[in-house]
Amino acid sequence: MTGAILILEQMDAGVSFYHDADERAYFEWLVRIPCVASVQGDGVKGLVVRLKRRPGQDDLRQFLALGHRYGLDMRKFAKFETEANRHWFRDPKMYWFKRVFGSYPKPT
């Protein structure tokens, strides 16, 4: 496993907080995701989230919900697709599908 898969950059790009409590909730949720090792600001790379390990199903679902709620560019989560999670993660009926994978699959 390469180190790049364990890093999420620009986790603050496009995020709007409407109250101090909203901002606090975002960061508290982010650091409570079990696979998250650290969260740190880095000028050019924005908010950088380093992971302890590849996200499991619940971790990934939390990232998807967080990304949806706060309007993140969710394409960064596509790298977490595996053979084991493909059946639910790449389901075109799910609310995140288009924002993560870009388009719906063509019928065969």
Protein Blocks (a to p, Z undefined) as FASTA:
>chain_A
ZZklmpcehklgopacfbfklmmmmmmmmmmpmklmbdcdefknopadddfbdcdfklmm
mmmmmmmmnopafklmmmmpcfklmmmmmmmkbmklmmmnopacddZZ
